[in-house]
Amino acid sequence: MTTTLAVVAIVLAAGLGVVVFLLISAQVETFRSLKQIREQAGLIDRATPVDLGEARDLPASAVGLPAGLDTATSALVLFLSDKCFVCRSIAAGLQGVLPPGLWLVLDPGTTPEGARIAPELGFRPDDVIVDRGRTIMKSIGILLTPLVVVVEHGRLRRASGITSTRQVYEMVGALVPVDTTTIHSLDSDHEGMRA
């Protein structure tokens, strides 16, 4: 009798194992199908490459960014606008904190007092550059927000249109470690651009 119960228990355990395996396999296949559907529909959260054109390989200061970026091993410059809902969402996701290697340029748009935009988006005015009249963006040749420009060895290398804070953090994570104390010290030529 105990032998029969042991055989039944083994058969039931094996059957249960097969059922669990089939359920897990079905779930994996479902996730793969959903991923394919999202890719086909363009719903995958990926940064979109943007051509820098003639600004590619220029020193950061040549387009109006702080001269401290000219000596940066690697850094990101994030351009946000006060008029853009996605920009405001990204700013909210950053929670007023800029990760090392990330510079923030704010386009105050039609805001009469540009100095108010930084606190309105949760940042200290000293942590951001206010791009009045889109001077920096026009120098780069891209009037798109939200935008991330990658600076490597002091030169503008590539740009991407982004749609989420997750993309910002992903790009920050790919940066080569950088000494932010030298980068965030702006020279006097750019003080007028700060909020």
C-alpha positions in Angstrom: 0.0 0.0 0.0 2.8 2.5 0.8 4.4 1.6 -2.5 1.2 2.5 -4.3 1.0 5.8 -2.5 4.6 6.6 -3.2 4.0 5.9 -7.0 0.9 8.0 -7.0 2.8 10.9 -5.3 5.6 10.6 -7.8 3.2 10.6 -10.7 1.2 13.6 -9.3 4.5 15.5 -8.7 5.7 14.8 -12.2 2.3 15.8 -13.6 2.3 19.0 -11.6 5.9 19.7 -12.8 4.8 19.3 -16.4 1.8 21.6 -15.9 3.9 24.3 -14.2 6.5 24.0 -17.0 3.7 24.4 -19.7 2.2 27.4 -17.9 5.6 29.2 -17.5 6.4 28.5 -21.2 3.0 29.9 -22.2 3.6 33.0 -20.2 7.1 33.5 -21.7 5.6 33.1 -25.2 2.9 35.7 -24.3 5.5 38.2 -23.2 7.5 37.6 -26.4 4.3 38.2 -28.5 3.5 41.4 -26.6 7.1 42.6 -27.2 6.8 42.0 -30.9 3.4 43.8 -31.0 4.9 46.8 -29.1 7.9 46.9 -31.5 5.6 46.8 -34.6 3.4 49.5 -33.2 6.3 51.7 -32.2 5.4 51.6 -28.5 8.9 50.6 -27.3 10.4 53.3 -25.1 13.6 54.1 -27.0 15.5 57.3 -27.6 15.3 58.6 -31.2 18.6 59.6 -32.8 18.7 63.2 -34.0 21.3 64.4 -36.5 23.5 67.2 -35.0 24.5 68.3 -38.5 27.2 70.9 -38.5 27.3 71.1 -34.7 28.7 67.5 -34.5 32.3 67.6 -33.1 32.1 71.2 -32.2 33.4 72.1 -28.7 30.5 72.5 -26.3 31.3 76.2 -25.7 31.1 76.9 -29.5 27.3 76.5 -29.3 26.9 78.5 -26.1 27.2 75.8 -23.5 29.5 76.4 -20.5 33.2 76.3 -21.2 33.6 73.7 -18.4 32.0 71.2 -20.7 34.9 71.6 -23.1 37.1 69.6 -20.7 34.5 66.9 -19.9 35.3 63.3 -20.6 31.6 62.6 -21.0 28.4 64.4 -20.1 24.8 64.7 -21.1 23.0 68.0 -21.8 19.3 67.7 -21.3 17.1 70.3 -23.0 13.6 70.8 -21.6 10.9 73.4 -22.3 8.3 74.8 -19.9 5.7 74.4 -22.7 6.2 70.7 -23.3 4.1 68.2 -21.2 6.7 65.4 -21.7 9.5 67.8 -20.6 7.5 68.6 -17.4 7.0 64.8 -16.9 10.8 64.2 -17.2 11.6 67.1 -14.9 9.1 65.7 -12.3 10.8 62.3 -12.7 14.2 63.8 -11.9 12.7 65.1 -8.6 14.9 68.2 -8.6 18.1 66.1 -8.6 20.6 66.0 -11.5 22.7 62.9 -11.6 26.5 63.3 -12.0 27.4 64.1 -15.6 23.9 65.6 -16.4 23.5 69.2 -17.3 20.1 70.8 -17.6 19.2 73.5 -20.1 15.7 75.0 -19.7 13.9 76.8 -22.4 11.6 79.3 -20.6 9.6 79.8 -23.8 7.2 82.7 -23.3 7.7 82.8 -19.5 8.3 86.5 -18.8 10.7 85.8 -15.9 13.0 82.9 -16.9 14.4 82.7 -13.3 11.1 81.2 -12.1 11.2 78.2 -14.4 13.8 76.2 -12.4 12.0 76.3 -9.1 8.7 75.7 -10.9 10.1 72.4 -12.3 11.7 71.5 -9.0 15.3 72.6 -9.5 17.5 75.1 -7.8 18.3 78.0 -10.1 22.1 77.4 -9.7 21.7 73.9 -11.1 20.3 74.8 -14.5 21.1 76.9 -17.5 18.3 79.0 -18.8 18.4 79.2 -22.6 16.6 82.6 -23.2 15.5 82.9 -26.8 16.7 79.4 -27.5 20.2 80.7 -28.3 22.0 77.4 -27.5 19.4 75.3 -29.3 19.6 77.6 -32.4 23.4 77.3 -32.3 23.1 73.5 -32.3 20.5 73.7 -35.1 17.9 71.7 -33.3 14.7 73.2 -31.8 13.4 70.0 -30.3 12.5 69.2 -26.7 13.0 67.0 -24.8 16.5 66.5 -26.3 19.7 65.0 -24.9 23.1 65.9 -26.4 26.0 63.7 -25.6 29.3 65.5 -25.0 32.5 63.3 -25.2 35.9 64.8 -24.7 34.5 68.3 -24.8 32.8 67.8 -28.2 29.2 67.4 -29.2 28.9 63.8 -30.5 25.3 62.8 -30.9 21.8 63.8 -29.9 18.6 61.9 -29.1 15.0 62.9 -28.7 13.7 61.2 -25.5 10.3 60.5 -24.1 10.9 59.4 -20.5 13.0 59.9 -17.4 13.9 56.2 -17.7 15.7 57.1 -21.0 17.6 59.9 -19.2 18.8 57.5 -16.4 19.7 54.9 -19.0 21.9 57.4 -20.9 23.4 58.7 -17.6 24.3 55.1 -16.7 26.2 54.7 -20.0 28.4 57.7 -19.2 32.1 57.4 -18.5 32.6 58.5 -14.9 33.2 62.2 -14.8 34.5 64.8 -12.3 31.5 67.0 -11.9 33.2 69.6 -9.7 35.1 70.9 -12.6 32.3 70.7 -15.1 29.7 72.5 -13.0 31.8 75.6 -12.4 30.6 78.0 -15.0 32.8 80.7 -16.3 31.7 84.3 -16.2 30.8 84.3 -19.9 27.8 82.2 -19.2 26.5 83.7 -16.0 23.9 85.7 -17.9 22.4 82.4 -19.1 21.8 81.1 -15.6 18.6 81.6 -13.9 
